[in-house]
Amino acid sequence: MKTKPAKWICVGSADKLKHKPLQQIVAGKVPIALSCRDGQFGAISGVCTHAGGPLGDGRLTKDGFVVCPWHNWDYECQTGKARPGSTDTVPSHDVKIEGGDVWVNAEPGSKRVKSAHPAHPLTREIRREPGPLRVAGISTTAMSAGSPRFSTSENLLQAALDHAEAKGAKTRLLKVNELKIRTCEGYYSKGAGACTWPCSITQQDEKDEMTQIYEALVFWADVVLVSTSIRWGAPSSPYFKMVERLNCVQNQVTTHDKVLIRNKTAAFIITGGQDNVQSVAGQMMMFFGEIGFTFPQFPFVAHSRGWSAEDMENNVAYVKEHEELRDGARALTERCLAMAEGLVARGEGPAKVQRGGRKAGRR
Ligand code: FES
């Protein structure tokens, strides 16, 4: 690399700066991750090569690597090089101490290198493949395959999916509790640009099965039916685990003005031994509306035996015996299919949307 003339900038007193192992500073206009390890200062670019995370706000490991606070990529604190096995680097900057002050050369001593990573399949163009209507059922019951029991919400969901098949639609059932889904690690709380599409967990962890939900919601399905039990007046914990990982779908609207869910219909099946159906439905409709779904008239069916019904042993029996609950689920399917037919006929949905007052942080 042809080096430019040095542009030394005084960034503060060495005595003061040495107390923090790592900090984000600015030399002139250049963000720098300044480290101090065993009394030795190091300066590398403060902008992560992955997605621009502020490296100086991360942490310094014992073996001298700066770990990005966004998604944990790491770089050697003096050279900016990644660990062996990766060629990604951030520029390094010379440092000197003069008159008790730390000086950083704002001109980098090495280049940024971003190696070509194969594009993740979820980054492909969003386009509806031709074919019959497609209905994805997402069961968020807490019942697991390892302990199979009758799930009232999943039973109604299955009735809805069977009816969709009978009407000529293709169906797919995803059981959240049987997928290996990592918990959202809240990157958005570190910075708007830290929450990426695809989710950085998905990009880094091939074993994470949230991809199946993303594929179904963003690409495959015209209709998404989500079923949940009521737990303490709210949807189930698997439901929230999934929803938190869908932050990245919502944040694409906020940070990139990009709508991923286009012309798709969602509806809900809610069952609980006790009450709070309307609150659960409200939560689900709010969230799925926020990520871009539209709803048919009367977008949920629900069953609850009321607050005073503590005889839970009768709850499953009630659902098994009352065919009208499954009739309700089938009618919901028909409303969804009718709506989806109209939406699909309109062609591709909008990729951008005007949302007054909510500014995108990064583009
Ligand atoms: S690891 Fe630094 S921005 Fe993703």
Residues whose N, C-alpha, C, O or C-beta is under 5 A from the ligand:
A	BS01	FES	C48 H50 A51 G52 G53 C68 W70 H71 N72 W73
